[in-house]
Every structure is written in structure tokens, then in C-alpha cells.
Amino acid sequence: MLRRVLAAGWIAASLCCCLTTAAPAIGQLSFAPTSSAPAPSVAAPQQLQAVPQAQAIDPAQLQADVSEAIRVGRELEAQRRWSEALTYYEEALRRTPQQQVLEERLHLTRIHYDLAGRYGDNSYVESLRTMGRDKTLELYDEVLLKIQSHYVDPPHWQQLVDSGTAALMEALLDPLFLEANLAGVPQPRVEGFRRFLREKVFGAATQDRQAALNAAAFAAKSGREQLGLNETAVVYEYLCGAANALDPYSTFLSTGKLNEVYSQIEGNFVGLGVELKAHEGRLLIVKVFAGGPADRAGIRGGDLITAVEGRTTDELSTDQAANMLQGQEGTTVEVAVQSPGLQPRRLRVRREQVEVPSVDDVKIVDGAAGIGYLRLTCFQKTTSRDLDAALWKLHREGMKSLIIDLRGNPGGLLNISVDVVDKFVDEGIIVSTRGRNPYEDYNYTAHRPGTWQVPLVVLIDGDSASASEIFAGAIRDHRRGTIVGARSYGKGSVQGIYPLSTINGGIRLTTAKFYSPNGHPFSKVGVSPDVAVAANAAQQTARPTSDGQFVQAPAGDAALETAIHTARRQFASR
């Protein structure tokens, strides 16, 4: 459920993230808790609860489900719709976990998705052109050192090298890589080099960082000798393959991608002011930010982008089309936009600085009962300040209880999620982190001053992840409110951003795992609601609550209606 941040806005298809402090490098930004957030204390060892066992599934039905998932996924792969294939395989694995064949397809799809993103990134392409072999090997060594020093688990060197070799072998099948690096080279020669890699490099014993560096240098030298292949391009595949082998949330960040991450943290972008989602080979406008350039151009949520700069999405992959929307502030891009039931219209939209609100749709949804509502879209630097303003606005309008909507919230900064919980929980642990290094072990605790005592209902769904789960888990464990909706995503790890000295880029690494106040893990478990409502809300009925009562969900937004009904019951009981 990654949310890939683009200069054009946000495109849903990348992984959610909970960011915290990265270890020191000169000029590094720090995402540690600020003075306004509870200070971390060194965590005492605690007993962590086991992950519940999965329910028994009929083997024949399981095999049929997996086969169908592979069929659909391979069709998406054949059309090079990598964003959609990636999302599809991730969702299939959530339904049928621990299926090796699905995990393999997901891994290969991620290689191509990542490659498409890199070769559509001008800063990466420029580094390919200007960096020599020795400089790229120095960069690769720096990345390996960051992994060795900061990753949550000790590095498995052979696995990292094998992943780099696999990434290079897949790249040698990818038209983008071939066009950029091997145009005109006969396919039999390319296939011969792939066999060479399989026989001479893949699986070779690799015991330490120096051996990993030597393997990449050998592959680069061999590629140049056999194909005339740019050695920088080869080493980069080993670098990116190593980072991606760690887990779905760790990745290399080019200059452009690092700037995008910083923009996400700050809550502002240069772009069109839209949130995008790959949908059936098109780019679906999920949301248009009010007052932004797309909004002023008449683009609305639900519209489809069918062409960019005269090239249709039939001839472009959604990844390529999304990358073409990026650009410098003040420049323009031509898009063909189609509203439902209407013919496409061509618009030229200016790329501008866009502020992305983290608190949205603040309102009273039931005046008689005083039920307030707000949506938290992410946890960025401005969230705590924006939430304070929203709470006081609702207070002045007569708020007596509050619904906080976290549906679709992919997470954000760890310290900001702690700060937000601290507004509603007056004491005790908010979240605990555990890492390989002692400085990653913290108990984040609440502080009594300034706590809102308003009764809470928290809405979650399968796309509520990371920092959202920290919030929902703390509210659940402290019995501070009622959780309504569907089980959350289940991302229980913390990432740090480590700038690199070799280039103006960085690497995002998982440094710790986090646990709820009662010691519940989040990874692949998520937060289960007190009142469960089917995710495809429209004509569904909520299941019984813990006290055996049923909540009827009318047509429309069933989860929200259930949350309002729950808040009314809270109001009546008072």
C-alpha cells in the first residue's frame, strides 16, 4: 500500500512509512521528537504478545485463489502496468499470506516498478551519465555501510549480492534499461550475459562488505567487456537491489526522491495539486487539493488522465505518465482529462507549490449530539498544529464527542503520531520501539497537561497504516475510544532517512519495530476494530459489537454512519 509521492501530487501505489530519527550525517535532517512531543525514555524489556494463528483455509480453494491471482497479475505485468501489478500482488498476499509463488511475483514486479521509477527520474538518469565506475562503487560501499550500521537486522551479505544480481538480470529484460544502456545490442548477446551472471555471480559465497563490493565490481567489469554496458548502470542495480532486498520499506533515494520525501514531511510539493491512483491503465484523480492549479483548471476527483504531452496512456505505462507530470515550479504540462460520461478535454496546467493539508473536512456531523468529525490524511510536520486549530474550531461549535477518520492514512512521522496521541491520552505508554541498536529502544509516554477528554470514535480501514496504527493502537489499549471500520494495514516498522555523502541522495532503512502500549505487534497484524464494518461500505451491515448488539449501516458511507451511531450511543450513555 505504498503511497508514492510525486511532484505532481501523490500517486497511491507505494509503501507507507513511519519515519523517525536517522543517525548522524553532516547536514542531516532530524525527525526525532521535538520539545513539543513527549520525550522518549529507554525502554525496559517487556513481554510481547504473539501473532494470532491464521484460520484454516480449504486447500483447493486456496490453490484456486492463488492461481487466479497469478493469472491476473501476469496480465498486468505483460502490459507493464507495474504500479497496479504491485498493488494487486500485495493485496493477494494479504488475502492468502505466505504463498511463495505470489511472493516471488511480487519481488520481480517490485524490481521493474523500481526500475521504471528510477529511469523516469531525471536526477537518477543524470547520475548515470556523470558518475564513473569508481564513484558509483564508493556510493555502493557507503550504502552497504549504512545497512551494516543501522538496519534493524544484521546484514546477510550473500542475500544482498544475490538480490543485486537478480535485479540486474531482470533489468536486462526490461525495455527501459535496454534502450538506455544497450540500444542495438543483439538479444542473444544480452541473454548470454544473463547466463554468465547466473553461473558466475549468483550464489557465490559472500562473507562481508568487501566481498559484496568485489562482486558488484566484477559484474560491472564483465558487463563492459561482454556488452559494452555502462559500469555505473550495473553497480546501481546492485545498490538498489541490496536496499530493496531488506524489506518493502527500505530503498535507495536519488536526489529527486530524497527531495520528495522531505516535501512529504513538510507537507508541500511542486506539482499539479492532485492525488493519483493507477487504474485500469489510466491515472485516476483520487483527490484534487483545493485552490491548487488542478482545481483552478477544473479537474475534479473521479476524472481520468488519458494522455500527457500528447502521448496517450495506451502507449505509456501509468508509471511513465505519472513521471511525465513532474517538473520544475513554473513550468506547464499538457494533460487530456476525461470526466465520467464526457469526452476528454485538453488542459495545460502550471506546476506550482502546493500545500497538502493533513487535517481535512472538519465539521459537526450531528448538532443535537454535538458530534464532531475530522479526517487525518497523514502525519506530517504541520499535523499537530493543524489538529489543534481543528479541535478548537469544533469546540467553539459545540463538540461533545469526536470522530477521527484515519481511513486511507498511510502514516508519516513517528514523533508526530506520538504528539497527536498525547492530545487525547493523559498518561502511560503510547508506543514502544525495539531495534538492533540500543538507541532504537524507546518507550514514548503521554503527559497529562493539555489533554482533550472528549469521547472518541476512530475510523480505520485496510489502508490505515504505520503512524495511523500507532494512534489507533494507543486509543484501543488505553480504552480511550471505540475503533470502527476494518482491520488496518499491519505495518509495524520504523524507518530512518540517512543522507549520503557520496551524492546528494539518501537511503531509507528500517531501524526498529513498534508495539502498542500493551505490547501488541503491528506487523502483518494491524489493529482490529471494536465495531467491524465491511470495507466496501455501500450496502453492508456491520457485524455485532463485543456486547452482542448489531449496528445497521445504511447505503452510503457505512463506516462513517456506524461511527456516528456509535458516538450517539456514547452521548446517550452519558
C-alpha positions as CSV (number, residue, x, y, z in Angstrom):
1,M,0.0,0.0,0.0
2,L,2.8,2.3,-0.7
3,R,2.0,5.8,-1.4
4,R,4.5,7.1,-3.9
5,V,4.9,10.9,-3.6
6,L,5.3,12.7,-6.9
7,A,5.9,16.3,-7.7
8,A,2.5,16.1,-9.5
9,G,0.9,15.2,-6.2
10,W,0.6,11.8,-4.6
11,I,0.2,8.5,-6.5
12,A,-1.2,5.6,-4.5
13,A,1.0,2.6,-5.1
14,S,3.9,2.9,-2.8
15,L,4.6,1.9,0.7
16,C,3.6,3.7,3.8
17,C,6.2,4.9,6.1
18,C,6.7,5.8,9.7
19,L,9.8,8.0,9.9
20,T,12.0,8.7,12.9
21,T,15.5,9.8,13.7
22,A,18.2,8.9,11.3
23,A,21.8,8.5,12.5
24,P,24.1,11.5,12.1
25,A,25.5,12.7,8.8
26,I,26.6,16.2,8.2
27,G,23.6,18.3,7.2
28,Q,21.1,15.6,8.0
29,L,17.6,16.5,8.9
30,S,16.4,15.1,12.2
31,F,13.0,13.6,12.7
32,A,13.5,12.9,16.4
33,P,10.8,14.0,18.9
34,T,10.8,17.8,19.4
35,S,10.3,19.6,22.6
36,S,6.5,19.7,22.0
37,A,6.3,15.9,21.9
38,P,6.8,13.5,24.8
39,A,10.5,12.7,25.2
40,P,11.5,9.1,24.8
41,S,12.7,7.1,27.7
42,V,14.9,4.0,27.5
43,A,12.5,1.0,27.2
44,A,12.6,-1.7,29.7
45,P,12.3,-5.3,28.4
46,Q,8.7,-6.4,28.1
47,Q,6.8,-9.5,27.0
48,L,5.4,-9.0,23.5
49,Q,2.3,-10.9,22.5
50,A,2.4,-13.5,19.8
51,V,0.8,-13.0,16.4
52,P,-2.6,-14.9,16.2
53,Q,-2.6,-18.0,14.1
54,A,-4.4,-17.8,10.8
55,Q,-7.7,-19.6,10.4
56,A,-7.8,-22.9,8.4
57,I,-8.5,-22.5,4.7
58,D,-9.7,-25.1,2.3
59,P,-6.6,-26.2,0.3
60,A,-8.5,-26.5,-3.0
61,Q,-10.0,-23.0,-2.7
62,L,-6.6,-21.6,-1.6
63,Q,-4.9,-23.0,-4.7
64,A,-7.7,-21.7,-6.9
65,D,-7.3,-18.2,-5.4
66,V,-3.6,-18.2,-5.8
67,S,-3.8,-19.4,-9.4
68,E,-6.3,-16.7,-10.3
69,A,-4.1,-14.1,-8.6
70,I,-1.1,-15.2,-10.6
71,R,-3.2,-15.1,-13.9
72,V,-4.4,-11.6,-13.3
73,G,-1.0,-10.4,-12.0
74,R,0.8,-11.7,-15.0
75,E,-1.6,-10.0,-17.3
76,L,-0.8,-6.7,-15.6
77,E,2.9,-7.5,-15.9
78,A,2.6,-8.2,-19.6
79,Q,1.1,-4.8,-20.1
80,R,3.9,-3.3,-18.0
81,R,1.4,-1.8,-15.5
82,W,3.8,-2.2,-12.7
83,S,2.1,0.0,-10.1
84,E,-1.2,-1.9,-10.5
85,A,0.6,-5.3,-10.5
86,L,2.5,-4.4,-7.3
87,T,-0.7,-3.3,-5.5
88,Y,-2.5,-6.4,-6.8
89,Y,0.1,-8.9,-5.6
90,E,0.3,-7.1,-2.2
91,E,-3.5,-7.4,-1.8
92,A,-3.4,-11.0,-2.9
93,L,-0.8,-11.8,-0.3
94,R,-2.9,-10.1,2.4
95,R,-5.7,-12.5,1.5
96,T,-3.5,-15.5,1.1
97,P,-0.4,-14.9,3.1
98,Q,2.9,-16.9,2.9
99,Q,2.4,-18.1,-0.7
100,Q,5.9,-18.4,-2.2
101,V,4.8,-18.1,-5.8
102,L,3.0,-14.8,-5.0
103,E,6.0,-13.5,-3.0
104,E,8.3,-14.3,-6.0
105,R,6.0,-12.4,-8.4
106,L,5.8,-9.5,-6.0
107,H,9.6,-9.3,-5.8
108,L,10.1,-9.4,-9.5
109,T,7.3,-6.8,-10.0
110,R,8.9,-4.5,-7.5
111,I,12.2,-4.7,-9.4
112,H,10.5,-3.5,-12.6
113,Y,8.4,-0.9,-10.7
114,D,11.5,0.5,-9.0
115,L,13.5,0.5,-12.3
116,A,10.7,2.4,-14.1
117,G,10.7,5.0,-11.3
118,R,14.4,5.4,-11.5
119,Y,14.6,5.7,-15.3
120,G,11.8,8.3,-15.2
121,D,13.7,10.3,-12.6
122,N,15.9,13.0,-14.2
123,S,18.3,13.1,-11.2
124,Y,18.9,9.4,-11.5
125,V,19.4,9.5,-15.2
126,E,21.8,12.4,-14.8
127,S,23.9,10.5,-12.2
128,L,24.2,7.6,-14.7
129,R,25.6,10.0,-17.2
130,T,28.1,11.8,-15.0
131,M,29.2,9.3,-12.3
132,G,32.1,7.0,-13.2
133,R,32.6,3.4,-12.1
134,D,34.8,4.2,-9.1
135,K,32.5,6.9,-7.7
136,T,29.5,4.5,-8.0
137,L,31.3,1.7,-6.2
138,E,32.2,4.2,-3.5
139,L,28.4,5.1,-3.3
140,Y,27.6,1.3,-3.1
141,D,30.1,0.8,-0.3
142,E,28.6,3.7,1.6
143,V,25.1,2.2,1.2
144,L,26.3,-1.2,2.4
145,L,28.0,0.5,5.4
146,K,24.7,2.3,6.3
147,I,22.9,-1.1,6.2
148,Q,25.6,-2.7,8.3
149,S,25.4,0.1,10.9
150,H,21.7,0.9,11.1
151,Y,19.4,-1.7,9.7
152,V,17.1,-3.5,12.2
153,D,18.7,-6.9,11.5
154,P,22.3,-7.9,10.8
155,P,23.0,-7.9,7.1
156,H,23.1,-11.2,5.1
157,W,25.8,-10.3,2.6
158,Q,25.2,-13.1,0.1
159,Q,21.4,-12.3,0.1
160,L,22.2,-8.6,-0.7
161,V,24.5,-9.5,-3.5
162,D,22.1,-12.2,-4.9
163,S,19.4,-9.6,-4.9
164,G,21.6,-7.2,-6.8
165,T,22.4,-9.8,-9.4
166,A,18.7,-10.7,-9.7
167,A,17.9,-7.0,-10.2
168,L,20.5,-6.7,-12.9
169,M,19.2,-9.9,-14.7
170,E,15.7,-8.6,-14.6
171,A,16.9,-5.2,-15.9
172,L,18.4,-6.9,-18.9
173,L,14.9,-8.0,-19.8
174,D,13.4,-4.5,-19.3
175,P,12.9,-2.3,-22.4
176,L,13.6,0.8,-20.4
177,F,17.0,-0.4,-19.2
178,L,17.9,-1.9,-22.6
179,E,17.0,1.3,-24.5
180,A,19.0,3.5,-22.1
181,N,22.1,1.2,-21.9
182,L,22.2,-1.4,-24.6
183,A,20.5,0.0,-27.7
184,G,21.4,-2.0,-30.7
185,V,23.0,-4.9,-28.8
186,P,21.6,-8.2,-30.2
187,Q,19.3,-10.1,-27.7
188,P,21.4,-13.3,-27.9
189,R,24.4,-11.5,-26.5
190,V,22.3,-10.0,-23.7
191,E,20.9,-13.4,-22.9
192,G,24.4,-14.8,-22.9
193,F,25.5,-12.3,-20.3
194,R,22.4,-13.2,-18.2
195,R,23.6,-16.8,-18.2
196,F,27.1,-15.7,-17.2
197,L,25.7,-13.8,-14.2
198,R,23.6,-16.8,-13.2
199,E,26.6,-19.1,-13.4
200,K,29.4,-17.0,-12.1
201,V,28.0,-14.4,-9.7
202,F,24.6,-15.6,-8.4
203,G,25.0,-17.8,-5.3
204,A,28.7,-17.1,-5.0
205,A,29.9,-17.1,-1.3
206,T,29.9,-13.5,0.1
207,Q,31.0,-13.2,3.7
208,D,31.5,-9.5,4.2
209,R,31.0,-6.0,2.8
210,Q,34.3,-6.1,0.9
211,A,33.2,-9.3,-0.9
212,A,29.9,-7.7,-1.8
213,L,31.7,-4.7,-3.2
214,N,34.0,-7.0,-5.2
215,A,31.0,-8.9,-6.6
216,A,29.4,-5.8,-8.0
217,A,32.8,-4.6,-9.4
218,F,33.3,-8.0,-11.2
219,A,29.8,-7.9,-12.7
220,A,30.3,-4.3,-13.9
221,K,33.6,-5.1,-15.5
222,S,32.2,-8.3,-17.1
223,G,29.2,-6.3,-18.5
224,R,31.5,-3.7,-20.0
225,E,33.7,-6.4,-21.6
226,Q,30.9,-8.6,-22.9
227,L,28.3,-6.0,-23.9
228,G,29.9,-2.5,-23.7
229,L,27.5,-2.0,-20.8
230,N,27.8,1.2,-18.7
231,E,29.5,0.0,-15.4
232,T,27.7,2.7,-13.4
233,A,24.3,1.3,-14.5
234,V,25.4,-2.2,-13.3
235,V,26.6,-1.0,-9.9
236,Y,23.4,1.0,-9.4
237,E,21.4,-2.2,-10.0
238,Y,23.4,-3.9,-7.2
239,L,23.0,-0.9,-5.0
240,C,19.2,-0.7,-5.5
241,G,18.8,-4.5,-5.4
242,A,20.6,-4.6,-2.0
243,A,18.4,-1.9,-0.5
244,N,15.2,-3.4,-1.9
245,A,16.1,-6.9,-0.6
246,L,15.9,-5.8,3.0
247,D,12.2,-5.2,3.3
248,P,9.4,-3.4,1.3
249,Y,10.1,-0.1,3.1
250,S,13.8,0.2,2.7
251,T,15.0,1.8,-0.5
252,F,17.7,4.0,-2.2
253,L,16.7,7.6,-2.7
254,S,18.1,9.6,-5.6
255,T,18.4,13.3,-5.3
256,G,14.9,13.8,-6.7
257,K,13.3,11.1,-4.5
258,L,15.0,12.4,-1.3
259,N,13.6,15.8,-2.0
260,E,10.2,14.3,-2.5
261,V,10.4,12.6,0.9
262,Y,11.4,15.9,2.5
263,S,8.4,17.6,0.7
264,Q,6.1,14.9,2.1
265,I,7.4,15.5,5.6
266,E,6.9,19.3,5.2
267,G,3.5,18.9,3.6
268,N,4.2,20.8,0.4
269,F,5.0,19.9,-3.2
270,V,5.7,21.4,-6.5
271,G,3.1,20.0,-8.8
272,L,-0.5,20.0,-10.0
273,G,-2.1,19.5,-6.6
274,V,-3.7,16.1,-7.2
275,E,-3.6,12.6,-5.7
276,L,-3.4,9.9,-8.3
277,K,-4.0,6.2,-8.5
278,A,-3.2,3.8,-11.3
279,H,-6.5,2.4,-12.5
280,E,-7.0,0.1,-15.5
281,G,-4.1,1.5,-17.4
282,R,-5.2,5.1,-16.7
283,L,-4.4,7.7,-14.0
284,L,-7.4,8.2,-11.8
285,I,-7.7,11.5,-10.0
286,V,-8.4,10.4,-6.4
287,K,-8.4,13.9,-4.9
288,V,-7.8,17.5,-6.0
289,F,-6.4,19.9,-3.4
290,A,-8.5,23.0,-3.0
291,G,-7.0,26.1,-4.5
292,G,-4.2,24.3,-6.4
293,P,-3.5,24.5,-10.1
294,A,-5.5,21.4,-11.0
295,D,-8.5,22.7,-9.0
296,R,-8.3,26.1,-10.8
297,A,-8.1,24.2,-14.2
298,G,-11.4,22.5,-13.5
299,I,-10.0,19.0,-12.8
300,R,-12.2,17.1,-10.3
301,G,-11.9,13.9,-8.3
302,G,-13.0,10.9,-10.3
303,D,-11.6,12.3,-13.6
304,L,-9.1,10.2,-15.6
305,I,-5.9,11.4,-17.1
306,T,-5.8,9.7,-20.6
307,A,-2.8,11.5,-22.1
308,V,0.3,13.5,-21.1
309,E,2.0,15.9,-23.5
310,G,0.2,14.3,-26.4
311,R,1.1,10.7,-25.6
312,T,-1.8,8.5,-24.5
313,T,-1.8,6.1,-21.6
314,D,-2.3,3.4,-24.2
315,E,1.3,3.9,-25.4
316,L,2.7,5.0,-21.9
317,S,2.7,2.9,-18.7
318,T,1.0,4.6,-15.8
319,D,4.4,4.9,-14.2
320,Q,5.8,6.8,-17.2
321,A,2.7,9.0,-17.5
322,A,3.0,9.9,-13.8
323,N,6.7,10.6,-14.1
324,M,5.9,13.0,-17.0
325,L,3.7,15.1,-14.7
326,Q,6.7,16.0,-12.7
327,G,8.7,19.2,-13.4
328,Q,10.1,22.4,-12.2
329,E,8.0,25.1,-10.5
330,G,6.5,27.5,-13.0
331,T,6.6,25.1,-16.0
332,T,3.4,23.7,-17.5
333,V,2.2,20.2,-18.7
334,E,-0.5,19.4,-21.2
335,V,-2.9,16.7,-20.0
336,A,-6.0,15.1,-21.5
337,V,-8.6,14.7,-18.8
338,Q,-11.9,12.8,-19.1
339,S,-14.8,13.2,-16.7
340,P,-17.2,10.3,-16.4
341,G,-19.6,10.2,-19.3
342,L,-17.9,13.1,-21.2
343,Q,-15.3,13.4,-24.0
344,P,-11.7,14.0,-23.0
345,R,-10.6,17.7,-22.8
346,R,-7.1,19.0,-23.2
347,L,-5.8,21.3,-20.5
348,R,-2.4,23.0,-19.9
349,V,-1.7,23.1,-16.1
350,R,1.0,25.0,-14.4
351,R,3.2,23.3,-11.8
352,E,3.2,25.3,-8.6
353,Q,3.9,25.0,-4.9
354,V,1.0,23.1,-3.3
355,E,0.3,22.8,0.4
356,V,-1.1,19.4,1.3
357,P,-3.4,19.6,4.4
358,S,-3.0,16.8,6.9
359,V,-6.3,17.7,8.7
360,D,-9.3,17.8,6.4
361,D,-13.1,18.0,6.3
362,V,-13.5,19.5,9.8
363,K,-17.2,19.7,10.7
364,I,-20.1,19.0,13.2
365,V,-22.0,15.9,11.8
366,D,-24.7,15.8,14.4
367,G,-25.6,19.2,16.0
368,A,-28.0,17.8,18.6
369,A,-25.5,15.3,20.0
370,G,-22.5,17.6,19.4
371,I,-20.6,15.0,17.3
372,G,-17.5,16.5,15.6
373,Y,-15.7,15.0,12.7
374,L,-12.3,15.4,11.1
375,R,-10.1,13.4,8.7
376,L,-6.4,13.0,9.4
377,T,-4.8,12.4,6.0
378,C,-1.2,11.9,7.1
379,F,1.2,12.6,10.0
380,Q,3.5,15.4,8.7
381,K,5.2,18.3,10.4
382,T,2.2,20.5,10.3
383,T,-0.3,17.9,11.7
384,S,-0.1,18.8,15.4
385,R,-0.6,22.5,14.8
386,D,-3.4,21.8,12.2
387,L,-5.2,19.4,14.6
388,D,-5.1,22.0,17.4
389,A,-6.8,24.5,15.2
390,A,-9.4,22.0,14.1
391,L,-10.2,20.9,17.7
392,W,-10.7,24.4,18.9
393,K,-12.9,25.2,15.9
394,L,-15.1,22.1,16.8
395,H,-15.1,23.1,20.5
396,R,-16.4,26.5,19.6
397,E,-19.1,24.9,17.5
398,G,-20.3,22.7,20.4
399,M,-18.3,19.5,20.1
400,K,-19.2,16.9,22.8
401,S,-17.6,13.9,21.1
402,L,-15.3,13.4,18.2
403,I,-14.9,11.1,15.2
404,I,-11.3,10.9,13.9
405,D,-11.2,9.4,10.4
406,L,-7.9,7.6,9.6
407,R,-9.1,5.7,6.6
408,G,-6.5,5.8,3.8
409,N,-3.9,7.5,6.1
410,P,-0.6,5.9,5.1
411,G,1.3,7.2,8.2
412,G,4.2,9.7,8.4
413,L,6.4,10.9,11.3
414,L,6.7,8.8,14.4
415,N,7.1,11.8,16.8
416,I,4.0,13.5,15.3
417,S,1.8,10.4,15.8
418,V,3.1,10.4,19.4
419,D,2.3,14.1,19.8
420,V,-1.3,13.5,18.4
421,V,-2.0,10.6,20.8
422,D,-0.7,12.8,23.6
423,K,-3.6,15.2,22.9
424,F,-6.1,12.5,24.0
425,V,-4.2,10.1,26.4
426,D,-3.1,11.7,29.7
427,E,-0.6,9.1,30.9
428,G,1.1,5.8,30.2
429,I,3.0,4.4,27.2
430,I,1.9,5.5,23.7
431,V,4.2,3.2,21.7
432,S,7.4,1.2,22.2
433,T,10.1,0.8,19.6
434,R,12.6,-2.1,19.5
435,G,15.7,-2.2,17.3
436,R,19.1,-3.9,16.9
437,N,20.9,-0.9,18.3
438,P,20.1,0.1,21.9
439,Y,19.4,3.7,21.0
440,E,16.4,2.5,19.0
441,D,14.7,1.1,22.1
442,Y,12.3,3.7,23.5
443,N,9.0,3.9,25.4
444,Y,7.2,7.0,24.2
445,T,4.9,8.2,27.1
446,A,2.0,10.6,27.5
447,H,1.8,13.7,29.6
448,R,-1.3,15.0,31.3
449,P,-1.3,18.7,30.6
450,G,-3.4,19.9,27.7
451,T,-5.3,16.6,27.2
452,W,-8.7,16.6,25.5
453,Q,-11.2,14.5,27.4
454,V,-13.8,14.4,24.6
455,P,-15.1,10.9,23.9
456,L,-13.5,9.4,20.7
457,V,-14.5,7.2,17.8
458,V,-11.7,6.3,15.5
459,L,-12.3,5.1,11.9
460,I,-9.8,2.8,10.2
461,D,-9.6,0.6,7.1
462,G,-7.1,-1.6,5.3
463,D,-5.2,1.5,4.1
464,S,-4.7,2.9,7.6
465,A,-1.0,2.2,8.2
466,S,2.1,2.9,10.2
467,A,1.7,6.1,12.3
468,S,-2.1,5.7,11.9
469,E,-1.8,2.3,13.6
470,I,0.2,3.8,16.4
471,F,-2.7,6.2,17.1
472,A,-5.4,3.6,16.8
473,G,-3.5,1.1,18.8
474,A,-2.9,3.6,21.7
475,I,-6.5,4.6,21.7
476,R,-7.6,1.0,21.8
477,D,-5.2,-0.2,24.5
478,H,-5.9,2.8,26.8
479,R,-9.7,2.2,26.3
480,R,-9.8,5.9,25.3
481,G,-12.3,5.4,22.4
482,T,-14.1,3.0,20.1
483,I,-12.4,1.7,16.9
484,V,-14.7,1.4,13.9
485,G,-14.2,0.0,10.4
486,A,-11.9,-2.7,9.0
487,R,-8.6,-4.1,10.2
488,S,-5.7,-1.8,9.5
489,Y,-2.8,-2.5,7.1
490,G,-0.4,-4.1,9.5
491,K,2.9,-2.1,9.1
492,G,4.8,-2.2,12.4
493,S,8.3,-0.9,11.5
494,V,10.1,2.5,11.8
495,Q,12.3,3.9,9.0
496,G,15.1,6.5,9.2
497,I,16.3,8.7,6.3
498,Y,20.1,8.6,6.0
499,P,21.6,11.2,3.7
500,L,24.7,10.0,1.7
501,S,28.0,11.9,1.4
502,T,28.9,10.4,-1.9
503,I,26.0,12.0,-3.7
504,N,23.1,14.3,-2.8
505,G,20.8,11.4,-2.2
506,G,19.9,9.0,0.7
507,I,18.8,5.7,1.8
508,R,15.6,4.8,3.8
509,L,16.2,2.0,6.2
510,T,14.1,0.1,8.7
511,T,15.7,0.7,12.1
512,A,13.1,-0.7,14.6
513,K,9.7,-2.3,15.1
514,F,7.0,-0.8,17.1
515,Y,4.5,-2.2,19.6
516,S,1.3,-0.9,21.2
517,P,1.1,0.1,24.8
518,N,0.0,-3.5,25.8
519,G,2.9,-5.0,23.7
520,H,0.8,-5.9,20.7
521,P,2.8,-6.2,17.4
522,F,1.5,-4.4,14.3
523,S,3.5,-6.1,11.5
524,K,1.1,-8.2,9.4
525,V,-1.5,-8.0,12.2
526,G,-2.7,-4.4,12.3
527,V,-5.4,-3.0,14.6
528,S,-8.7,-4.8,14.7
529,P,-11.8,-2.6,15.1
530,D,-14.2,-2.9,18.1
531,V,-17.1,-2.5,15.6
532,A,-16.3,-4.1,12.2
533,V,-17.8,-2.7,9.0
534,A,-17.1,-4.3,5.6
535,A,-14.6,-2.2,3.7
536,N,-16.8,-2.0,0.5
537,A,-19.1,0.1,2.6
538,A,-22.1,0.9,0.4
539,Q,-24.7,-1.8,1.1
540,Q,-23.1,-3.6,4.0
541,T,-24.2,-4.3,7.6
542,A,-21.8,-4.1,10.4
543,R,-21.0,-7.2,12.5
544,P,-22.1,-7.4,16.1
545,T,-20.1,-5.4,18.7
546,S,-18.5,-7.0,21.7
547,D,-21.7,-6.7,23.7
548,G,-23.7,-8.6,21.0
549,Q,-25.6,-5.6,19.6
550,F,-25.8,-5.1,15.8
551,V,-25.3,-1.8,14.1
552,Q,-27.3,-1.3,10.9
553,A,-25.2,0.5,8.2
554,P,-27.4,2.4,5.6
555,A,-26.5,2.9,2.0
556,G,-23.6,5.4,1.5
557,D,-20.6,5.6,3.8
558,A,-21.5,2.7,6.1
559,A,-18.4,3.0,8.2
560,L,-19.0,6.7,8.9
561,E,-22.7,6.1,9.6
562,T,-21.7,3.4,12.1
563,A,-19.2,5.7,13.7
564,I,-21.9,8.4,14.1
565,H,-24.2,5.8,15.6
566,T,-21.5,4.7,18.0
567,A,-20.9,8.3,19.0
568,R,-24.6,8.8,19.6
569,R,-24.7,5.8,21.9
570,Q,-21.8,7.2,23.8
571,F,-23.7,10.5,24.1
572,A,-26.8,8.7,25.3
573,S,-25.0,6.7,27.9
574,R,-23.6,9.9,29.4
